[in-house]
Amino acid sequence: MSKKSIRAIDAVQEAEKIAFAPFVFQAVVALRKLGIFDLIFQHRKKGGISLEGISKELEISTYGVGVLLEIAESYNIVDKDKNKCFELTTTGYFLAFDRTVDVNINFTQEVCYKGLFHLTEAIETGKPAGLKELGDWETIYQGLSVLQPKVQKAWFEFDHHYSDEVFQEALEFVFRNNPKSIYDVGANTGKFTIAGNKYSDSVSIKMVDLPGQLQIALKNIELAGFKDRVTHHKIDWLSENPQLPVGADAIWMSQFLDCFSEEEILVILKACAAAVNDNGEVLIMETFTDRQRFDNAKFILEATSLYFTVMANGNSKMYPSTVLIKLIDQAGLELIEDRAIGEYHTIFACKKK
């Protein structure tokens, strides 16, 4: 990313865009929810559609449509031609129809937006000060199973979106040594456990998570037909001296350790080192900030760190790979394989020293 200075007039413009960024974000949310983006796109081959045409078709006042489109035009989200008909710009198209952008907007709006007001307090206290906007829990993970449906949907879609596309490649890596017993630590909704049982007829997978999360995961396991092949272990990693049962050929953690502080990650890794078999592996998949090809991906991860600060737990973030490598060594593990997976992910394979 360029560090070159820019003209003062351009810098002021960028500063004002930041000052009013919440207004633009909420305008985009409204343009999506009201169907204005969809309607403009439907008229793309007809020379666009006028303000009055949008108002009439959607039964929304010209005033309401107008104030939204004015700010959208200023932000290069829509264009207006000489006939005063609107079309989506390329940016507008991605805001309306790109799946990754859609997931990120919904996550920001439903999960984070109100809570971000408390970011300064979260920085000062080291606590997720914005979480009170969703419920009365110490961390968001304690409340995931009882979040309001639209909030829960947005959270899980965000969480799954960045891992689902690499599941097949990750499974091939996990099963490359034919493990017979796998611990799925941070099982969440059970998606990896289900995929692992489909991948191998002989594997035994133990899901490890908080009781509320396991309740959801076990229902999904039963629906998938793997109830008799899956066990589970309840754990609160923030409790005193958390431990895992001994005997895993592989311990799998996908986008899990970023949910904890460095000190807490060390506790988890030491527990994994104690539980894994002598020839077994501890497998860690993460989206590291220092391993992204594109600045945009790094930016998304850094924004996600603020979610952890103000909403999730107050003390974790998206880490660079160097932090995890240091903690792996301190936990008595040795990094034996470092594999890039998909566009954004890395898998660390570790063994006992």
C-alpha angles and dihedrals in degrees: 000000000000117000093190118132119250133210116283092242090054092045091053090051091052091047092052091049088057092046091056098031093114090057091053093046093052090045089055091049089052093046089054097043095045092052094242094128091049093049094049090049092050089058095048093110092046097062094268128283133274128240089250091049092053091046093051097045095046096035092233122134118264086236092058095045091043099056091049094049093045093060090040090054092049089053093049092247094122134020127216119207129209089274089056092246119143130229132174118257118220088265090051091051092055091046089053104038115012110110097215092048089047092054092047094049093049091047092050094046102041102031109025115019102086093036094054088071085075097052095113091053090049091053092049096047104030088231130115092255094174094057091086087075088068104032149311105285135122091232132012091243091069089059103039094100092054103038117129108276098250091046092047091048092052092047096050094043089054092046095047099039095072095047106034094074092058097042096103095048090045092051091053089054095046092050097041090104094040099242115200097200126036130180112212099205111196091020093180107176094351097254095137093044091052092047091048092052090050090049095051130028093199105045122110113211126193116199115216121195147105116307094252093051093046090053090060094041094050091053089053091047091053092049089051091054098245100108093118094049101049131073129184142211123203116220142163107204090198093060122098114283100348113199139189127218112263120247114066122145088196134012113203124200118175119187087334110113092058086070090072141059120255091259091051092047089056090054090051094047092049090052089050091049090053093048103043120090118254092258094034130108137235106213120199123186118189142152100239119203093222094052102060121116094205130053089224092062091049089049092053091051092049090050088050089056088063089054088057090048099051105022113019111043111320097241113058135077146167102290135211114244091249091069094054092045090054093048092046089057093046091052092059095258131124124219105231102166134025113192131179110221122195120323101315112015137089128194120208115199112201136183134189114276 
